[in-house]
Amino acid sequence: MYALSGKVVAITGAGNGIGRALALACATRGAQLALSDIKEEPLQETARLVEKLGGRAVIRVVDVAKRDEVEAWAAATAAELGGVDVIINNAGVALLDTLEDVPYEEFRWVFDILFWGVVHGTRAFLPLVRARQGVVVNLGSIHSFIAAPNNGPYCSAKSAVRGFCDALREEVRADGVQVLLVMPGGIKTEIVRNSKVRKFINAGASQEDVHRAHNAASLTSPEQAARIILDAVEARNPRQLVGIDAVFYDGLTRLMPSLAHRLYAWGARRLAVQH
């Protein structure tokens, strides 16, 4: 058992959603925290909540798409906290549009955060994590194995994260480093509010409409997700599904892949109509 008590855990995207829930759950398990987010105010609020729980959080505003900012954060964390045991690359965004119509710059924006953000965080913190035979945690998605229409950039980036994690796991296995790929289903977070959903706004729905529809269809709270993820960290699991929908579609894609993809696409289109 890999207990988090006394460990130093770094988390990206800690200003809300799963990132904030992970920070609070880590604090209750006795971990010290290095937290980053692209927005300062919600990050400060997370730190205040951690302190209310009796924990300690060192915070820094970081854009994970910028390698120099992530590397500077890793160096500052090592200097202030003495090292890092666990890095959780959680920061995320979404973009809803067709692959044919999405502007190239927006496609790259998704990859810069979802994929390159993971690469930057992993490579910046890996020497620190290796020194303590710790854990690299990367947030993937069920969209790495089952795709939804109008969500192609997100699905593509998360598929890249899955391949990155599976290769990295074998490269660092002999060093005593565990690599955990987390594959959540629908989580009730703020991701839509922080994302680009022009396809639906063009169809007459507001961003808040899309946010409400997304969360109404999501089955798992950030707090539930955080507990499952941290249990997987402490068990040193290589992969972890999060949510009953993730478990369902993982099983269905193995048994009846064609049906699984048609069913998931039907659900995504039905949700789009309800916007």
C-alpha positions in Angstrom: 0.0 0.0 0.0 1.3 3.4 -1.0 0.0 5.8 1.6 -0.3 9.5 0.7 0.3 10.7 4.2 3.4 12.8 4.3 3.8 12.7 0.6 4.2 15.8 -1.6 1.5 15.8 -4.4 1.5 18.3 -7.3 -1.8 18.9 -9.1 -2.5 20.9 -12.3 -5.9 22.4 -12.9 -6.5 22.7 -9.2 -8.9 25.7 -9.3 -12.1 23.7 -9.6 -13.7 20.4 -10.5 -11.7 17.2 -10.2 -8.5 19.2 -9.4 -10.0 21.0 -6.4 -11.6 17.8 -5.2 -8.3 15.9 -5.5 -6.5 18.7 -3.5 -9.0 18.5 -0.7 -9.0 14.7 -0.6 -5.2 14.7 -0.6 -5.2 17.1 2.4 -7.5 14.8 4.3 -5.1 12.0 3.7 -2.2 14.0 5.1 -0.4 15.0 1.9 1.4 18.3 1.3 0.3 20.0 -1.9 1.7 22.0 -4.7 -1.2 23.3 -6.8 -1.4 25.1 -10.1 -4.1 26.6 -12.3 -4.3 29.1 -15.1 -6.6 31.2 -13.0 -5.4 32.8 -9.8 -8.7 33.4 -7.9 -10.1 29.9 -7.9 -6.7 28.5 -7.1 -6.5 30.8 -4.1 -9.9 29.5 -3.0 -8.7 25.9 -3.3 -5.7 26.8 -1.1 -8.0 28.4 1.5 -10.2 25.2 1.6 -7.1 23.0 2.0 -5.9 25.2 4.9 -9.4 24.9 6.6 -8.8 21.1 6.5 -5.5 21.6 8.3 -3.4 21.0 5.2 -0.7 23.0 3.4 -0.8 24.1 -0.2 1.8 26.0 -2.1 0.2 27.6 -5.2 1.4 29.0 -8.5 -0.4 30.3 -11.6 0.7 28.1 -14.5 -0.4 27.6 -18.1 0.4 23.9 -18.7 0.5 24.6 -22.5 3.8 26.6 -21.8 6.7 24.3 -21.1 8.8 27.0 -19.5 6.1 27.8 -17.0 5.6 24.1 -16.0 9.4 23.6 -15.7 9.7 26.7 -13.5 6.8 25.4 -11.3 8.5 22.0 -10.9 11.8 23.7 -9.9 10.1 26.0 -7.4 8.1 23.1 -5.9 11.3 21.1 -5.4 13.0 24.1 -3.8 10.1 24.9 -1.4 8.9 21.4 -0.5 12.1 19.4 -0.9 10.8 17.1 -3.7 7.7 15.6 -5.2 6.2 12.1 -4.8 3.2 12.4 -7.0 2.3 14.5 -10.1 -1.3 14.6 -11.2 -1.7 16.1 -14.7 -5.4 17.1 -14.5 -5.8 20.4 -16.3 -8.4 20.2 -19.1 -10.6 21.9 -21.6 -13.1 20.8 -24.2 -14.1 22.0 -27.7 -17.3 20.9 -29.4 -17.3 21.1 -33.1 -17.0 18.8 -36.1 -13.6 17.7 -37.3 -14.3 19.1 -40.7 -15.2 22.6 -39.4 -13.1 23.2 -36.3 -10.5 25.9 -36.9 -6.9 24.6 -36.9 -5.9 27.0 -34.1 -8.6 25.7 -31.9 -7.7 22.1 -32.6 -4.1 22.9 -31.6 -5.4 24.7 -28.5 -7.0 21.5 -27.3 -3.9 19.5 -27.9 -1.7 22.1 -26.3 -3.6 21.7 -23.0 -4.8 18.1 -23.0 -1.8 16.4 -24.5 1.2 18.7 -24.4 0.1 19.8 -20.9 0.4 16.2 -19.8 3.8 15.8 -21.5 5.1 19.0 -20.0 4.0 18.1 -16.5 5.3 14.5 -16.8 8.7 15.5 -18.1 9.2 18.4 -15.7 8.3 16.4 -12.6 9.6 12.9 -13.6 13.1 13.3 -12.2 11.6 14.4 -8.9 9.1 11.5 -8.8 11.8 9.0 -9.9 14.0 10.1 -6.9 11.2 9.0 -4.6 9.9 6.1 -6.6 6.5 7.8 -6.8 3.5 8.0 -9.1 2.7 9.9 -12.3 -1.0 10.3 -12.7 -2.4 11.4 -16.0 -6.1 12.2 -16.6 -7.3 10.5 -19.8 -10.9 9.8 -20.6 -13.2 7.1 -21.8 -13.0 9.1 -25.0 -9.6 7.4 -25.5 -11.5 4.2 -26.4 -15.0 5.4 -27.4 -15.5 8.6 -29.4 -18.4 11.0 -29.6 -19.5 13.1 -32.6 -18.7 16.8 -32.4 -16.0 16.1 -29.8 -13.2 14.9 -32.1 -10.4 17.2 -30.9 -11.0 16.1 -27.3 -11.2 12.4 -28.2 -8.0 12.7 -30.3 -6.0 14.3 -27.5 -7.2 11.9 -24.9 -6.3 9.0 -27.2 -2.8 10.5 -27.4 -2.6 10.7 -23.6 -3.4 7.0 -23.4 -0.6 6.0 -25.8 1.8 8.3 -24.0 1.0 6.7 -20.6 1.2 3.1 -21.8 4.6 3.7 -23.3 5.9 5.7 -20.4 4.8 3.0 -17.9 7.1 0.5 -19.5 10.0 3.0 -19.8 10.0 3.8 -16.1 8.9 0.5 -14.6 12.5 -0.5 -13.7 12.9 2.8 -11.8 10.1 2.0 -9.4 7.8 4.7 -10.8 4.2 3.9 -11.3 2.2 5.5 -14.1 -1.5 5.7 -13.6 -3.9 6.4 -16.5 -7.2 7.6 -15.2 -10.2 7.2 -17.6 -13.3 9.1 -16.2 -16.7 9.0 -17.7 -19.0 12.0 -17.3 -18.0 14.1 -14.3 -20.0 17.1 -13.0 -17.4 19.8 -13.4 -16.9 23.3 -14.8 -15.1 22.1 -17.9 -17.8 23.3 -20.3 -17.8 26.8 -18.8 -14.1 26.9 -19.5 -14.3 25.5 -23.0 -15.3 26.4 -26.5 -18.7 25.2 -27.6 -19.3 27.3 -30.7 -21.1 24.5 -32.5 -23.9 24.5 -30.1 -23.9 28.3 -29.5 -24.3 28.7 -33.3 -27.3 26.4 -33.1 -29.0 28.8 -30.5 -27.9 27.3 -27.2 -25.9 29.4 -24.7 -22.7 28.1 -23.1 -24.6 27.8 -19.8 -27.2 25.6 -21.5 -24.5 23.3 -22.7 -22.9 23.3 -19.2 -26.2 22.3 -17.6 -26.9 19.6 -20.2 -23.5 18.1 -19.7 -23.7 18.0 -15.9 -27.3 16.6 -16.0 -26.0 13.7 -18.1 -22.9 13.2 -16.0 -23.1 10.5 -13.3 -20.2 11.1 -11.0 -19.3 14.0 -8.7 -15.8 15.5 -8.5 -15.5 14.2 -4.9 -16.4 10.7 -5.9 -13.9 10.9 -8.8 -11.1 12.1 -6.4 -11.7 9.3 -4.0 -11.5 6.7 -6.7 -8.4 8.2 -8.2 -6.5 8.5 -4.9 -7.5 5.0 -4.0 -5.9 3.9 -7.3 -2.8 5.9 -6.5 -2.4 4.2 -3.1 -3.0 0.8 -4.7 -0.4 1.7 -7.4 -2.8 0.7 -10.1 -1.8 1.2 -13.8 -5.2 2.2 -15.0 -8.4 3.3 -13.4 -11.9 3.8 -14.8 -14.0 6.4 -13.0 -17.8 6.2 -13.0 -20.3 3.5 -13.8 -20.6 4.8 -17.3 -16.9 4.3 -17.8 -17.1 0.8 -16.5 -20.1 0.0 -18.7 -18.6 1.3 -21.9 -15.2 -0.2 -21.2 -16.9 -3.6 -20.9 -19.2 -3.1 -23.9 -16.4 -2.0 -26.3 -14.6 -5.2 -25.4 -17.6 -7.5 -26.0 -19.5 -5.7 -28.7 -17.5 -2.8 -30.1 -19.8 -1.8 -33.0 -22.8 -1.7 -30.7 -20.9 0.3 -28.1 -19.8 3.0 -30.6 -23.3 3.3 -32.1 -24.9 3.5 -28.7 -22.5 6.1 -27.4 -22.9 8.2 -30.5 -26.7 8.0 -30.3 -26.5 9.2 -26.7 -24.2 12.1 -27.6 -26.5 13.2 -30.4 -29.5 13.0 -28.2 -27.8 15.2 -25.6 -27.0 17.7 -28.4 -30.7 17.9 -29.3 -31.6 18.5 -25.7 -29.3 21.6 -25.6 
